[in-house]
Amino acid sequence: MHDCLPVDTREACVALDAADPLAPLRDQFALPEGLIYLDGNSLGVLPRATPGRVARVIEQEWGQGLIRSWNRAGWIDLPRRVGDRIGRLLGAGPGEVIAADSTSLNLYKVLAVALALAARQPDGPARRVIVSEPDNFPTDLYIAESLAAQHGCELELVEPDRLAARLAGEAGRDVAVLMLTHVNYRSGRMHPMAALSAAARAAGALSLWDLAHSAGAVPLDLKAAGADFAVGCGYKYLNGGPGAPAFLWVAPQHLQTLAESPHLHRIQPLTGWMGHAMPFAFSPQYEAAEDIRRFLCGTPSVLALAALDAGLDTLLAAEPLGGMAALRAKSIALTQCFIDLVELRCADQGLHLCTPRNAEERGSQASFYRAEGGYAIVQALIERGVIGDYRAPGLLRFGFTPLYLGFADIWDAVEQLRQVLHRGEWRDPRFAHQSPVT
Ligand SMILES: Cc1ncc(COP(=O)(O)O)c(C=O)c1O
């Protein structure tokens, strides 16, 4: 279907859409008329089914069922049920993923566990370093810094191209955890997860991956990649809605170690009652659940989990059409089409691609740097009905969600960008006013 890339006419884009077997998946979404949405990497589009689904939970399960719905509607199991469905997108088995809390909180939980497990190895005292990269998402660095201080460790930031060398041989002997975001939120660069997880393992360290920009965007196989822990967002490519619950994954061998080690009950530091083996025994003593539920903390957010579950339906609907592999092929083609058209039609406009040209090395976004006016250009584009976003300093960021985007959208978005730039529209002072969320 994507053989005719590169495309240089709108008709060619329309023809690609007509031949696209994934195109009908767009009907699952309530996309506002006339809008081209290139920001599903920040907040996914509302699925048509979500309002009805949430309304049913509110009116029937909450309104009629009231407290009985914890049992009768299975609310109490939602974090695991939704987690299992997310697991299908991650190469994870049932019982390995839980949907709960925010990515930041989940990172806190699993990084604390990873540090504690690393410290228990025979050479644990020598392993005092969390290795990450300087351009990791700030929350990841903030959480890691905080935990490093609590655990008497340090956070070391290593440029991506030097990570493998930092882990190799003697150099890697002081590393406790390699903590990375798989797809960089700014550049879209994707780390080679399997190779770096293997390097961490060879160094005797554990690997922890933030999948905020990967889950639902690229095919993942955490177990085959040899990863140890992962976390990720529900509101981006999983279409779970603003502030949707996040998820965490723990490799089965670590879940087993925790289950078999009563002395590790408090290894997960947020020992709330929902992580207890028997929350409704109301015991004054904490005893961790044997399974992934030990990573829960407080009461599940039922309405938000229902919306996230409806968001997952939109991705799992692609399974009969080839699933994540088919979505990835389309995502690569859409991204390539956007890059080619911007470079062709907006040449000499000061835009510089910051995303790897090799599709294997990027997620589902393209970012362009512009020395001047990046924020204002994005605002002018939004006024023309093309939504991307801006990340300081200077990055115009565009995400491509193959579930609801077509090639004609890409053509039209680039045409709007061309006009904003050629006409200098973005120089209007009203586009300079910076809102709190960019
Ligand atoms: C890589 C990455 N990690 C974490 C987060 C945010 O996590 P939280 O759900 O805690 O706000 C984001 C948000 O954009 C992100 O891009």
The ligand as a MOL file (V3000), in Angstrom:
LIG
                    3D

  0  0  0     0  0            999 V3000
M  V30 BEGIN CTAB
M  V30 COUNTS 16 16 0 0 0
M  V30 BEGIN ATOM
M  V30 1 C 8.2160 10.2120 28.5890 0
M  V30 2 C 7.1870 10.7050 29.5420 0
M  V30 3 N 7.1350 10.1990 30.7870 0
M  V30 4 C 6.2100 10.6360 31.6700 0
M  V30 5 C 5.2940 11.6050 31.3250 0
M  V30 6 C 4.2920 12.1710 32.2790 0
M  V30 7 O 3.9120 11.3380 33.2590 0
M  V30 8 P 2.6680 11.6370 34.2000 0
M  V30 9 O 1.5850 10.6970 33.7490 0
M  V30 10 O 3.1340 11.3090 35.5450 0
M  V30 11 O 2.2690 13.0640 34.0420 0
M  V30 12 C 5.2960 12.1270 30.0280 0
M  V30 13 C 4.3100 13.1590 29.6560 0
M  V30 14 O 4.2430 13.6690 28.6010 0
M  V30 15 C 6.2800 11.6780 29.1330 0
M  V30 16 O 6.3310 12.1780 27.8940 0
M  V30 END ATOM
M  V30 BEGIN BOND
M  V30 1 1 1 2
M  V30 2 1 2 3
M  V30 3 2 2 15
M  V30 4 2 3 4
M  V30 5 1 4 5
M  V30 6 1 5 6
M  V30 7 2 5 12
M  V30 8 1 6 7
M  V30 9 1 7 8
M  V30 10 2 8 9
M  V30 11 1 8 10
M  V30 12 1 8 11
M  V30 13 1 12 13
M  V30 14 1 12 15
M  V30 15 2 13 14
M  V30 16 1 15 16
M  V30 END BOND
M  V30 END CTAB
M  END
